[in-house]
């Protein structure tokens, strides 16, 4: 019944889901009153929690569906996207608001989900949480926190592919440079490609600033190296997924992967595009463990 209701809700108009997402403060106040903060905090402190956070188009759906194959874990992919996105702009500006959002809404819906599923491990693999990494770490200091990264060149290409094919409609405030960002005064003159490069760099600059001591998980390595996945994700969290299960899962086509691209492969980018990417994203690429100025 719950699955049927979730599916029905997913088919409802986007504007309705966005509007409902903006009621998170009211719903959080109700949950706080009904459940009680001390009870929820004590329960969550005893729960094995993990959060893998990255940018959009970095493989979150694949990773979440893979980890969810452990029958003792509940692993969600962007379970509350509209409230998370609605809070994003303010959370980027104000760490105190990010803490308020986690403490007055997010932890209660996490608690509800854990109680409903009755599994000892709960995790989220998400991109909308990237503005909330530090707040999550403060609220759940015992949780496993990881940065999920993907080569910026592939992510930019995938992001442009998604944005160029998306119809305009009701949504959330777009991510733009904040005051003090050198791109703020140049924003209106940037091309879609240049904006996508900035978006990728900004996503991971924020994650690296918010979670400086947390491990970085490279998406590409989770696809090609089971031992890497086991050592960096499965064993630290306590997940049980065999190599055979991993191999079978990655052989299936992802529901979220592109079947064709509207922009060329990064090897075919112009010299000016490659230079802009290197100038904007090169330092962040190095921090995430990817080669800089590599176009082979």
Protein Blocks (a to p, Z undefined) as FASTA:
>chain_A
ZZmmmmmmmmpcfklmmmmmmmmmmmmmmmmmmnopmlmmmmmmmpccddddddehiopm
mmmmmmmmpmkbccdehkllmlmmmmmmmmmmmmmlmmmmmmmmmmmmmmmmmmmnopab
dcdddfklmmmmmmmmmmmmmbccddddddfklmmmmmmmmmmmpccddddddddddehi
aklmmmmmpcfklmmmmmmmmmmmmmmmmmmmbccddfklmmmmmklmmmmmmmmnopac
dfklmmmmmmpccfkbcfbdfbdcfklpcfklmmmmmmmmmmmmmmnopaehiaZZ
